[in-house]
Amino acid sequence: LMFAMDRQPLPDEIVMLVETLDQLMAGATDVEREIIVARLDGFGPREISERIGSVSERKVYRVLAQVRKRLEADM
């Protein structure tokens, strides 16, 4: 079996990812951007809350849920 992570992304896929991230970041506050970037870096909600310091874990979950909804709406 070949999984999506077993291959390099195609140029069109990279362009789509960059455009999607640009759209997400354009509509986000500074704190939301920090949360998104930390999540993309592999940190969990508790770690993100601790790293940012001024954001509760609950807020991190809310922001990530909003991001997920925005992504699903665009699909």
C-alpha positions in Angstrom: 0.0 0.0 0.0 1.2 3.5 -0.8 0.1 6.3 1.6 0.0 10.0 0.7 3.0 10.6 2.8 5.1 8.1 0.9 5.5 10.4 -2.1 6.6 14.0 -2.8 3.7 16.4 -3.4 3.1 17.4 -6.9 3.7 21.1 -7.9 -0.1 21.7 -8.2 -0.6 20.3 -4.7 2.0 22.6 -3.3 0.4 25.6 -5.0 -3.0 24.6 -3.6 -1.6 24.2 -0.1 0.2 27.6 -0.2 -3.0 29.3 -1.5 -5.1 27.7 1.3 -2.6 28.7 4.0 -2.5 32.3 2.6 -6.3 32.4 2.8 -6.4 31.1 6.3 -3.7 33.5 7.5 -5.2 36.5 5.8 -8.4 36.1 7.8 -6.8 35.4 11.1 -5.7 37.5 14.1 -2.0 37.4 15.2 -2.9 34.9 18.0 -4.9 32.7 15.6 -1.9 32.7 13.2 0.4 31.6 16.1 -2.0 28.8 16.9 -2.3 27.7 13.3 1.5 27.7 12.8 2.1 25.9 16.1 -0.4 23.2 15.1 1.2 22.8 11.7 4.5 22.4 13.5 2.9 19.4 15.3 2.1 20.8 18.7 -1.1 19.8 20.5 -3.6 22.2 22.1 -2.1 22.0 25.6 1.4 22.7 24.2 0.2 25.5 22.1 -1.5 27.1 25.0 1.7 26.8 27.1 3.8 28.2 24.3 1.7 31.2 23.6 1.0 31.8 27.3 -1.9 34.3 27.0 -4.3 31.7 25.4 -6.2 29.1 27.2 -6.3 25.5 25.9 -10.1 26.0 25.4 -9.4 29.0 23.1 -6.9 26.8 21.1 -9.6 24.2 20.6 -12.1 26.8 19.4 -9.6 28.4 16.9 -8.7 25.0 15.5 -12.4 24.1 15.2 -13.0 27.3 13.3 -10.1 26.6 11.0 -11.4 23.1 10.4 -14.8 24.5 9.5 -13.3 27.1 7.1 -11.3 24.4 5.4 -14.3 22.1 5.1 -16.4 24.9 3.7 -13.8 25.6 1.0 -13.7 22.0 -0.2 
